[in-house]
Amino acid sequence: MTEAGTKDANASHAPLAAQDRSARSVSSPSSDLRIGVIGLGLRGSLAETAHRPDAGARVTAVADLDPAVRAGAAARFPGAVVTDDHRTILGSPDIDAVLILTPDHTHADLACQALRAGKPVFVEKPLDITVERCDEILRTAYETGTRLYVGHNMRHMPVVRLMRDLIARGDIGEVKTVWVRHFVGHGGDFYFKDWHAERQYTNGLLLQKAAHDLDVLHWLAGGYTRQVQALGDLMVYGGPDADRRALGEPKAADWLGDDNWPPRAQRDLNPVIDVEDVSLVNLRLDNGVLAAYQQCHFTPDYWRNYTVIGDAGRLENFGDGPGAVVKVWNTRRSDYRPEADAVHPVPDLQDNAFHGGADPLLIDEFLRFARDGGPTDTSPIAARMAVAAGAQATASLRDGGTPRTVQPPAAELVAYFAAHQLPL
């Protein structure tokens, strides 16, 4: 994701009058929803997914600060307005909804401006890099009545949906503990060669990367983190022998590749690296569930492993994309046995190019929500709680593992979003 459209980021817009908000409609049901995109970097694929001319939505404007990205945008979205100033999008009456796909630390300023401009807004996860800025976004949505959606696409991943369905129907009884291991095989490529490697832009990878898994962990367990303790370190990519680019030098064109192995052989790392490449987190949820999350950025493989244990069995996924399975043990005690009591194949969606087919489903839900409102499987409150857990875990690991308490958002915000952003 390139940093985009952040000129005068603290500029404000007068809130819409309540009667205007309730009467406002985003476009006629028979026309395409007109989408403005702010930031067209790595997650620009979401903009391409949303671009469906004559099929419900089209990208009609793009803002990005990178001239090369702007040049490419004109080809990717013919006829779209392309600019270096996000205010062109937010001030246009011809834009019905906005995708914010910029770096994490810019989300709050841009999202609040879009909400004040009355534009239903999609904010890529994490919601922001501090709890305070997340709460600012939630309160702005509450005060303006403008629709807010956060892009936690893993809630649409087939493996996650399958595990949640098995839990919901009682296959393992009541959930008591959840263990998550995240093997980030391309961590050195994706997170240590650009802005992701710097605290000032991400806070840490327990927000930027783990926000996905913390949100899923909460969803599967049916609760939010209340206490957290963590340890972590920069063990591989921070050494004095690490090959780093000079300040101002652009990222190499061949920055991503399976041949970038072993991890210490990575080249052209970011000039500044001050985030951890391995983290271990313990969590206690508000419903009593105990959980653990582990993240490593120098493994040879790239996938997530979830183990969920209830009072009547356990489940575990083996693989997290097409061809993966979820195994359930729930009929008897035994020693180790690879043959489970039930084996459930993970559905293989037709469009599985990104996140097991989750991205198109995520965009489907946002477009429907932007146009019509209503319930969504993603949740702004849940997105905030994932950031809160990650931020407190990061603070814990950086002061030697001191336990931290995660505070919930204000009650009126919880009630508002529980009511699907309708007036209370």
Buried (B, 14 or more C-beta within 10 A) or exposed (E): BBBBBBEEEEEEBEBBEEEEBEEEEBBEEEEBBBBBBBBBBBBBBBBBBBBBEEEBBBBBBBBBBBEEBBEBBEEBBEEBBBBBBBBBBBEBEEBBBBBBBBBBBBBBBBBBBBBBBBBBBBBBBBBBBBBEBBBBBBBBBBEBBBBBBBBBBBBBBBBBBBBBEBBEEEBBBEBBBBBBBBBBBBBBBBBBBBBBBBBEBBBBBBBBBBBBBBBBBBBBBBBBBBBBBBBBEBBBBBEEEBEBBEEEEEBEEEBEEEEBEEBEEBBBBBEBBEBBBBBBBBBBBBEEBBBBBBBBBBBEEEBBBBBBBBEEBBBBBBBBBBEBBBBBBBEEEEEEEEEBEBEBEBBEBEEBEBBBBBBBBBBBBBBBBBBEBEEBBBBBBBBBBBBBBBBBBBBBBBEEBEEBEBEBBEEEBBEBBEEEBEEE
